[in-house]
Amino acid sequence: MQIFTKRAYKPVSNQDGYRILVDRLWPRGLSKERIKIDEWLKDVAPSEELRKSFHLEEISWEEFEREYLIELEKHKDRLKSLIKFHQKENITLLFSSKDEEKNNATVLKKYLETLEYDN
């Protein structure tokens, strides 16, 4: 299994595997048919307060990353189950941000790669 991140607006690929939208808000202008997601984990996305603080540049990328990792701890068991269930296929975390390096999906990817689960 590999975990990828990808802008939700990019075309579906065979390597995507299980496609998960990881934003709290639905990507503007995208239909359900076009995005082709398998699951929407909006409750695992950054809190509204954290998302807005970063978007308005009230906090730095480093602060956003640190705070989001703390929020992700609340979902640790659910995320471990997700990784275990999909361990034989790729997972693609879809996001709508224009910044392909500094977004919640990249933080979530790093977090998922650190999780240990029982086989």
ChimeraX attribute file (.defattr): number of C-alpha atoms within 10 A of each C-alpha:
attribute: neighborCount
match mode: 1-to-1
recipient: residues
	/A:1	11
	/A:2	15
	/A:3	19
	/A:4	17
	/A:5	24
	/A:6	21
	/A:7	18
	/A:8	27
	/A:9	17
	/A:10	11
	/A:11	11
	/A:12	15
	/A:13	8
	/A:14	6
	/A:15	12
	/A:16	20
	/A:17	19
	/A:18	16
	/A:19	22
	/A:20	24
	/A:21	28
	/A:22	25
	/A:23	25
	/A:24	17
	/A:25	13
	/A:26	16
	/A:27	18
	/A:28	9
	/A:29	7
	/A:30	13
	/A:31	10
	/A:32	9
	/A:33	7
	/A:34	13
	/A:35	18
	/A:36	16
	/A:37	17
	/A:38	12
	/A:39	12
	/A:40	18
	/A:41	14
	/A:42	15
	/A:43	12
	/A:44	22
	/A:45	22
	/A:46	24
	/A:47	16
	/A:48	10
	/A:49	9
	/A:50	19
	/A:51	19
	/A:52	13
	/A:53	15
	/A:54	17
	/A:55	14
	/A:56	10
	/A:57	11
	/A:58	12
	/A:59	14
	/A:60	13
	/A:61	14
	/A:62	11
	/A:63	14
	/A:64	23
	/A:65	20
	/A:66	12
	/A:67	14
	/A:68	21
	/A:69	17
	/A:70	11
	/A:71	16
	/A:72	18
	/A:73	13
	/A:74	11
	/A:75	12
	/A:76	15
	/A:77	11
	/A:78	12
	/A:79	20
	/A:80	16
	/A:81	13
	/A:82	14
	/A:83	20
	/A:84	15
	/A:85	11
	/A:86	14
	/A:87	14
	/A:88	11
	/A:89	15
	/A:90	17
	/A:91	22
	/A:92	26
	/A:93	26
	/A:94	26
	/A:95	26
	/A:96	22
	/A:97	18
	/A:98	11
	/A:99	9
	/A:100	14
	/A:101	11
	/A:102	14
	/A:103	21
	/A:104	25
	/A:105	27
	/A:106	19
	/A:107	18
	/A:108	23
	/A:109	17
	/A:110	12
	/A:111	16
	/A:112	17
	/A:113	11
	/A:114	10
	/A:115	13
	/A:116	10
	/A:117	12
	/A:118	6
	/A:119	6
